[in-house]
Amino acid sequence: QVQLVESGGGLVQAGGSLRLSCAGSEYSFSNNPMGWFRQAPGKEREFVAGIGRIGGSTTYTDSVKGRFTISRDNAKTTLTLQMNSLKPEDTAAYYCAAWKYYSGTYYYTTTPDYWGQGTQVTVSS
């Protein structure tokens, strides 16, 4: 059974940085897209960043471009999200996600097949 476990959340002041990690078990990282979503209180879960299969092309939502970086280490089956210049509006529960198959360039607009349990990120002003 596929399990995704996030770590690295916490409390940080505005302008600070955090690094989220997602460890996978029994899952082939190398050929399937993975990504990060977030959900703030009272809001819908939203896509944050994604990384495709072979070649590792990346996609970001506009509000995090230039501040967040997604990367993957297939050998270690680890997905990371480096978050810099954090803002209070980045406060949310962050979820690691994975898709079973690569459905095309806009894979990130489809519902992932697997989710982690989430890790809380709180940015104080």
N, C-alpha and C positions, 0 to 999 in steps of 0.2 A: 504494500500500500504506500502510495506517495505521501510523504510528509515534508512540509516546509516549515522551518522554524526560524523566526526572526529574532534579532537581538540588536542592541545598540541604541535604543530609544532613551529618552531622558528629558531633563529640564535644562534649557540653555537660554542665555540672554540674546536679545536681538543682535544680529551681526555675527553671532557665533557659528560654530560648525558641529555637525554630528555625522557619524558614519553608521549606516544601518547595514546589517548583514543578514543573509538568508541562507541557511544550510538545508540542503536537500538530501533525502534518503531514498534509495531504490528508484532513482529518477535519472533519466539520461538528460543531462543538461545540454549536451553539445548540439543537438539538432532541433531543439524546440524553443520557441520564444518564451521569455520570462519578463516580468515587469513588477512595478510597484504601483499600488493604488493608495489612496488615503481617504479617510472619512472624518470630517469634523462634526461636532455635535449639531444635530438638527439639519445636517446636510446629507446629500447623497454621496455615495462612494464615487470617487473620481480617479481617472487614470493620471498617473504622475510621470512615469518613465517606462520605456520598454527597450528590450534588446532582442534582436532577432536571432535566427539560428546561425548557421555557418557564416562567418564574416563579421558577425556581431554589430550590424547596423543599429543605431540608437534613435529613439524618438522621445520627445519630451513635450509635456503640455507647456503652453506659452508662459505661464506664470513662473516656471522654474528654470527656463532656458538661461544658460550662462551661470547658474548658481548650483545646480545639481548635476551629478555625473553618475550614470549607471555603468556598471561593468560586471563581468562574469569571469570566473576562473573555473573552466570546465574540469580541470584535473582535480580540483578540490571540491567540485560541486557546490560552489559558493557564488551567490549573487550579492553585489553590494550597491549601496546608494550613498554617495558622498554628497552631503548637503552643506553648502557654504552660504554665508551672508543670509542666515535664516531670519525670517520675519515672523511677527506674531500670527499673521494669517497662514503660516505653514503649520500651525498647531493642529494636530489631528492624530488619529490612530493610523499607522502605516501598515499596509499589508503586502506581503510578497505573493506573487501569483505566477502561475505557469499554465501554458496551453499544451494540449496533447499533440497538436499538429500545427504546422505553419500554414495558415489559410490565405496568405498573401500579404501585400504591403500594409494593409490596414488591419492586421490581425488584432491590434490593440483595441479596436473598437468592438470586438466580440467578447463575450463573457469568458473569463479564464476557466479552465477545468479544475484547477487546484488552487487552494488558498492557504496561507499561513494563518496563525492565530492573531496576529497583529502586535504591534509594539507602539507605545504612546510616545509622541514627540510633543513637547510643550515649549513654546518660545515666549519668553516674557519680554515685555516692552521696557 
